[in-house]
Amino acid sequence: MRTRAVAALIVVLALAAGCSGDPEPASTVAATSASATPTQTPTPDVVVEGADEQLTAAVAEVYEGKTGITAEAHLGTWKKEKVAVVTSGDDVTLAVGPTWKVVGGWWPSLDKEPQLGKGPRFVLVIGSDARSDESLEGTRGDTLQIIGVDGKGGGGVMGLARDIWAPMPGGGKAKLNAAFAFGGGKGQVSSVKEVTGLPIEGYVVTGFKGFKAIVKGNDGVPMDIAKTLVFLKKQTIKKGKRTLDAKTALRYVRERKSLPDGDFGRSYNQGDMLLQAAVAARISGVDILAKEMTLVSKNAESDMSAEDVLTFVASFYKLDPGKVGHEVAKGGFGTSSDGQSIVVLDADSKANFRKFRDGRL
């Protein structure tokens, strides 16, 4: 189904964790701004509020000597790298530090084509089952969502059932979610590549603590819940429009036992939450990306650079809502040689992998 628009991967990243077991009390982790204190630096041609001289000069180069340009810089960090989203009317310039290099953007005032990296591009979002008092190392990747864009206005979100029988990093086979325990994020990416055939460029992973901190930092998750569900017989989450707090949001994406299709339904709900949160982020505007990257960076792990994340995330603002789909890779149940209950991918899921190779579902 080519429905709903994915709008901002940063909020998608915030909603990665959907795992089993009881969560710990929500932690309080505040987002912080970039370490450098910005200053307003006018030039005869370009004025960028909130930018230092180097960033202003980088933006001025984009406008090729045009005069009367006024803009605003929104600053943040990704790991130890500075990021900036500079807006001027409908123009958006994306830059990374510390010496401020323009890495992409879109400039309708200049009749320039958007520059956001060549598609198709794929990123794996992993939700570890690490509890609030545990590190991510050695845990399972119980939530697996592939985010894709085709570079032509299309994209998609594909959930992967955690019990898919898959090759493991280092050899042998096991349930797909075990790859994170064996090989960390890179190992999980390797196994997902083997299963799907998709050229995934990187990953972002968080656990219970990080998930709740990010959701709390965004003042909850706006949702239109299609069906009422009951989390482990402890909490009823009613259908309808509501904003879920961190604890309830975590419970929503973890619940499977009360769903008629179990883990498949849970994976679908996780993807649906990502999509709805992304729509809300799009309404908030591209200005929020630098702040969100800072928040996620402090509460998640990733092998992606600031440039890669910034251009990938920003590309979701250029999607056509009618060209974005949502699927779950699933199949029938089987038994492994050592007696485990596993999922054997069906023909429809394999067809969806082939369909998704262009970055669009």
N, C-alpha and C positions, 0 to 999 in steps of 0.2 A: 504494500500500500504506500503510495507516494503522498503521505499526509504529514502535516505539521512542519514547522520550520525549526531547525536547530539554529540557535542564534549565538551562543557564546560558550565555547568549550570550557572556559574557566568555571562556570557554574556546573557544567557537566562533570568536571573533575571533582567538584565539591560533593558530588552525590555518588561517589564510586562504591562505598562500602555497603554490602548487603550480605551479611554472613550469619552463621548459626550461633546459638548460645545467647546468654543474657548480657546486655551491655552494662558497663559500669556507669556511675553518675557522670553527667556531662562535665567536661573540663572547660576552663575559661582560658582561651588563648586569643589575645587581641591582635588585630592586624596592625602593622606599623608602616610608616611611609619610608621612602628612600632615605639613605643615610645622609646624603648631601643636602644642604639647605639651598633651595633654588632662589634665584634673584630675577627681577624683571630687567631685561637688557634691551633697550630700543636700538635700532640701527636706522639709517635713513630710509631703508627699503622695507624692512620686516621688523615687527614687534611681536615677541612671543612671551606672553605673561607666564611667569613661573619657570622660565628657562634660563640657564646660564649662557655665557657667550658662545661656548662651543655648540650647544644645541641650537641656539638661534642661528648660528652660521650654517649649520647643517640643513636647517629648514629653509633658509634663504637660498641655498643652492637649488633646492627643488623648484623654487619659483623663478629661477633664471633671470634675476635682476628686476623682476616686476616690483613696482612700488605700491605703497599703501596697504600692505598685507598685515593684518592683525590676527593673532592666533593665541591659543592657550595650551600650555603643556600640563599633562596629567602624568605624574611620575610614580614609579614603583620599582620593585626589584623582583628578579627571578633567581633564586639562590643568591649568588654574590654579584650578579650582573644587574646593572641599572636598565630600566625600560622606560620609554616615554611614548605616550599617545598624544599627538599634537593636533588639535582641531581648529579649523578656520572655516566657518560656515559649514558646508557639506564636505569640505576637504578633510582628509585624515592622513597624517604622516606618522609612520611608525619608526622608532629609532631605539638603538641599544647603546649602552655606554661600555667602558667609562669615557671613551673619547668621542662618543656620539656619532654613530654611523646610521644613516637612513637605510632601513632594510625592507621597506614596503609601504603600502598605503593606497589611497585612491584620491584623485584630484579632479572632480568634475569641472571645476573652474578653469582648468588647464586643458580640458579635453584629452587627458591622459588615460590610458587603460590601467585598471587596477593592477598592482604588483604585489602578489601574495604567495609567490612560490608556484611552481608548476604542479598541476595535478596529474594523476590522482595521488592523494596523500592519506595515510592512515595512522592513527594513534590508538594504542591499547590503554584503556582505563581499567585499573585493577583495584578491587576492594579486598584487602586482606582480612582474615578473620582474627587478626591481632586484637586482643582486648585492650582496654585503656591502660592497663599496667604492663603491657607486653611490647617488646620491640617487634618490628616487621619480620626480622630474620627468622627463617625456619617455619613461618606460618603458611597457610594456604591462600591461593588467590580465588576466593569463593565468588567474587563478582568479576565478570569479564565482559566488557563492552568495547566493541571496536567502533571508533568514530571515523568516518571517511568523508572526504570532499573530492569532487572531480575537477575543480578548477574552472568549471564552466557554469557555475550556479547551482549545481546539484550536490547531494550528499546523502548520508544515512547513518543510522545507529544500528548495530547488530549485536545482540546479546548471545553469549555462548553458554550452554548448559554446563555446569561445573563437572558433571560426571561423564562427559564425553571421553571415550577411551582414546588415548593419544600418545605419541612418542614423547619421551622425556629427554631433557638435556642430559647428556652423558650416556644415553642408551636405555633400552628397555621401554616398557609402556606402563602407564598408570592413568588414573583419572586426571583430566586436564588441569584441575585446580592444584594438583600436587606439584606441578612444574615450578611454581613459585617457591615452594619449600625446598626443592632440589637445587634450583639455580637462580633464585631471586627474580628481579624484574626481567633481566635479559633472558633467563631461562624460560620464563613464562611467555615472552615474546617468541622465542624460538619454537616452542610447542604450538602456539597459536598459528604461526606461519606454516608449520607442517600440516596442521589440520585444514586451514582455510586457503592456503596458497596466496595470501595477500601480503604485499610488501610493506609491512608495518615499520614505520621509521623510529618509533620510540614508545615509551610508556610513562604513565604517571600512576603512583600507587599510594593509597592511604589506608589506615585502619580505623577502628572505632573512635579512638581519641581524636585523630585528625579530622575524620568526617564530621563529628559533632562540633568541633571547634570552627570549621569552615561554615557549617550551616548556621551556627550561632552568630558568627561574624557577618552573615548576610541577613540576620533577623528572621530566619526561618525560610521555609520553602513553600511558595504558593502552589496549590494543587487543585485540580478538579478531579476528585476520585470517582471512578466509574462504579465500583462496587464496594460495599462495606466488607471489611475483613477484621479478624480477631487475632491479635498477636499472642501466640502461646497461651491462649485462654486468659490472658492478663489484661489486655486493653482492646477495646473496640474502637476501630478507626472508621468512622461513618463516611459513606459516599457523599459527594457534593463538594462545593468550593470551600476551601479553608487553607490557612497557612499552618504548616506543620512545624513545631519546634524541633530542636535537634534530636531529642530523645524519641519523639514520635516519628520523625522522618527516618531514623535508623530502624525503628521497629517496622515501619511500613515496607522498606526495601529488603528486610530480612525475612518477613513472614512467607511461609510456603505451605505449612500443614493445613491451613484452613482454605487453601486455594484448590479448585477442582483439578488443575493440571500441575500442582506441586511446584517443583523447581523451575519448570518452564514458565509457569505463570509468574513466579517471582522474578525471573529474568526479564519478562515483559514489563512488569511493574517498574523495575529499576530503569529500564530504557524510557518508559513513559515519564517517569519523574525527571530524568535528564532533559527530555524534550520540553516539558512544561516549565522547568526552571530556566532553560535557555530562552524560551519565549519571554519570560519575565525579565531576563537580563537584557534582551534586545530592546524592550520597552524602556529600560533604564538608560540605554544609550552606550555608545562605544567608549565614552569617557571613563566608565568603570573598570575597564580592562586592566589598567596598571595597578589599581588598588586590589583587584581580585587576584592578579598574579602574585602580588606580595603576600596576601593571605594564604593562598594555596601553597606557595613555596615554603612557608613556615610550618605547614602541617601535612606535607606529602613529600614523597621522594620521586625523582625522575632522572632519566638519562638524556633529556632533551635540553638544548641550549635556549637561552632567552630569545634569540632570533627565531628559532624554529617554533617555539610555543607562541610567541607574539603574532607571527604571520599566520600560523595555523588557526589560532583563535579568532583573529580578526577576519579571516576568510568567511566565517559563518555569518557575518553581517552582510555579505554579498550573495547569499543564497536565495534562490527562488523557492518560496514555500511549497510550490507544487512539484518540486523536484527533490524532495527529501523523504526518505522512507525509513521504516522501522520494522525489523524482523528479529526473530530468535532462532538460532541454530539448535535443532533438537533432533529427536529420533526415537527409535524403539528401545526397549530395555533388554539387556542381555546379561550374561555372566562371564567374568574373566576366568582365565585358567586357574587363578588362585581363589576363586569363589566370590569375588566382589560383584555387586550389582552395578552395572555400567550402562551408559547410553551409547547406542550405535547410531551414528548419523544416518538420517533418511535421505532419499533422493532429492526432495524439495530443498533441504538445507544445502546440499552440495551444489544444486543449481543456483541457489542464492549467493554462494561464494563466487561462482563464476560471474554472476550478474553484477556483483559488487566490485569486481576488479577495476572497473572504470571510475570507482569512487562514488557511485550513486546506486541507491536501492529503489 
